Each structure stands twice: as structure tokens, then as C-alpha cells.
Amino acid sequence: MNLHHLLKTRAAAGKPVRVALIGAGKFGSMFLSQVPHTPGLEVPVIVDLDRDRAREACRTVGWDDARIGATTFTDDDGARAIAGGAFDVVVEATGNPAVGIRHARAAIAAGKHVVMVNVEADVLAGPLLAEEARKAGVVYSLAYGDQPALTAEMVDWARATGFRVVAAGKGTKYLPAYHDVTPEGVWQHYGLTAGEAQSAGMNPQMFNSFLDGTKSAIEMAAIANACTLDVPSEGLLFPPCGVDDLPHVMRPRDKGGVLEKSGIVEVVSSLERDGRPVFRDLRWGVYVVLEAPNDYAADCFRQYGLKTDSSGRYAAMYKPYHLIGLELNISVLSAALRNEPTGQPRGFRGDVAAVAKRNLRAGEMLDGEGGYTVWGKLMPAAASLAAGALPIGLAHRVKLKNDVAHGAVVRWSDVEVDEANDTIKTRKAMEKAFSR
């Protein structure tokens, strides 16, 4: 609780925390909006495929001409910008897993901290990247403001105070039929027309990755890997559940809940299965369900007004909202001033496999996260490796060699693989180093 004080001390000493931002999309823009209001924090370099768009994003979020003029905008190779820059932290916010891995490694090699907004890259190879960063003496961190880091913080709080974590995760809008939704039909589920979405600059494939369950799977894998929690053996259940019912629903089945066991990640839905809204839903937030270690603690739950299950032993803490890039300073300053991550992979427990949205035929090209061909399913890492499952992060622009039935997991053996590809080699190295 002293980041602001530490930052003021750095600023007074004339040593601001300097950041290179790679990717000035929505998340990056939200981060940039806070920079002018955070004395001691500077962003001297912004890397984006469209320099003019990045410059305009800065104007949109309130940067004045002087700040924009003092900033280097480049569409050059991000790794080259990292190697030559005088800054403390690299924020990787491109959303492209292959690019994210390359940028993270460039930052680590240059002795700079990495804040990985790019959860897709983290789930594909994060355990290996975090280990490389630790060996190099720099921080590799999940991005505060995004749900994985916020959940990791709550899990850490629960464990540090002596509670057993029963379940942890987030809320979302979910129905089983959403797994097969394509970008063509996504907007009706958001209450928008295609024209309205287009005029707002909304990317249908990106928004569809939130709807079809892929993004939830990716985020839960990141939480499992960062918090050494397990993942459901058959994939996420997405049980309908409001905040008041978390202790009752999110407990093990042998205790009356829906979980196969304790110590697991799970996503709760803001919709009942018939489409009715859940009362006091957690669509935008995160939660942790904890178990009292003794009768005295359970009594304290009751005395201090915690909502519990009927036994009084299970309770929940939750945060109803997350503000993504508006909160990213916490990660940046934690890395630069404390040398600590706001969550980072500690193992390889969760993986996200590509699953066919329809009957796919040999010769078709997969189009990745949120597309027309596959969605991402959370699997235990050991089960994913045993099945030879193709990670969703590598299911983009690859050709099928075999037919794959609707609902089946796509396997490495089903696609044409370029073994010389750096991203594939990194993923294979991660699997070898962290498989258990």
C-alpha cells in the first residue's frame, strides 16, 4: 500500500518510471489515459502497426501536444525498439501470441521488466517466459486490471491470511449455445446491429472470443498457472450464480456444490440456462471462495456478516468490476519499484485447446480465437498434452490435414505444422520443461 509514495520518491529524485507500450488498442489507450495524471510515470515510446492511429489514440485520451511531441511513435519491429530503449518496463498489449512471446523475450534479454497484457501469449508459453525472466533478474507479470491478475491478488490475500482457497475465477455472460457462435452472428448477443458495431470500431472476432468461451478459458488457464490451482477435468461448467450464492454453488459436490473438488478455477454465468438474468450477477467481476480452517474462524464469518453456505464454513470475497487498462499502473509500478509481479505463472496446470465449432474438412484453414472454425476449451495441462491437443494460440492460419468433427478437439496431428517456426519451438520447449 505504498506504491504512490515510492513513485513520488522516484519522481522527486528525477528518476521517473519509464515505459514502452507495444500496442495502442483499447487496453493500451486506457493505460495511456492515466499517464498524464500520474506524476513520475512516463511513456517515451509507443510501438504500434499504425503510428498515426496510436498518435490519435493519445489525443483521444487527453494527451496534450507537448506530451505527444515528446513521445516516439514507431511501427518498426518491437524487438528492435525494446533493445535500444532507455526505459524500465515493457507493456506488451498486442493480443498476438507469437508477437507477444517475441517481445517478452526481447525485453528479458535487454534487462527490462515485462507486463504481459497479452494473455494469449501467457497461456501459450508464460511458464517458460516467467522462468526466463526470473533467471535474468527481471519481472514477468500479469496485467493488473485484467481479471487474471485481480483474481491472483485475491487468492494471495486468502492464502496469506490462512484460508484454504476452494474456488477462484470470474463472471461472464454464458449459454452453452455460445460455443458455436461465429463473428457473423455475434452482435445480436450484445444487443447491437452489425452497423452499430462497425461505426463504433468494434472487432467482431475479438468480441466473439469473449462470447464463445475462449477468452474465459484463456483467463482461467492463466489463473490456474499463476495460483497453482487445478482446472476442471471436463472443462469449465459456467454455472449460473450470483454473488450471494457463491459460497453455496462454488463448493465441492460432496458438500452440496457443483465443483468436482476443492482448489479449482471456474467461471460463473450471469445468465440462467433459460436466458433469464441471474440475480446480483458477477458478469464484470472476480471472486474467491474460501473455507474456514476451524470453528472459531467460521464463527467470525457469521459475526462479521459474511455470506456463507448453510454450514457456515464456506464464504466468498469478490470484486464486482475490473477496469483493465485504467488499473495497469499497479503492475507497472509494482515491477519497477518493488521488483514484484502482480501474478505470474508458477507452473503449467491449465491449457486451452482448439475445439471445432462445426464439422471441419481437410484443407480448411483454421482462423483462431473468436473465429468461424474453433473455440478454446480449458483442459488440465496433462490431459491436453496426453491428447496432443492443438493450443488455441496456434490455431490461426494453419491448414487441416484431417477432417475434425463438430465438438472434437483439434490435435497437432490434424494440422500442417512448421516445426521451424519460433513460436512452435517455444511452445514445445515450454511443454517439455513444465509437463508433469
Disulfide bonds with the S-S distance in Angstrom:
none
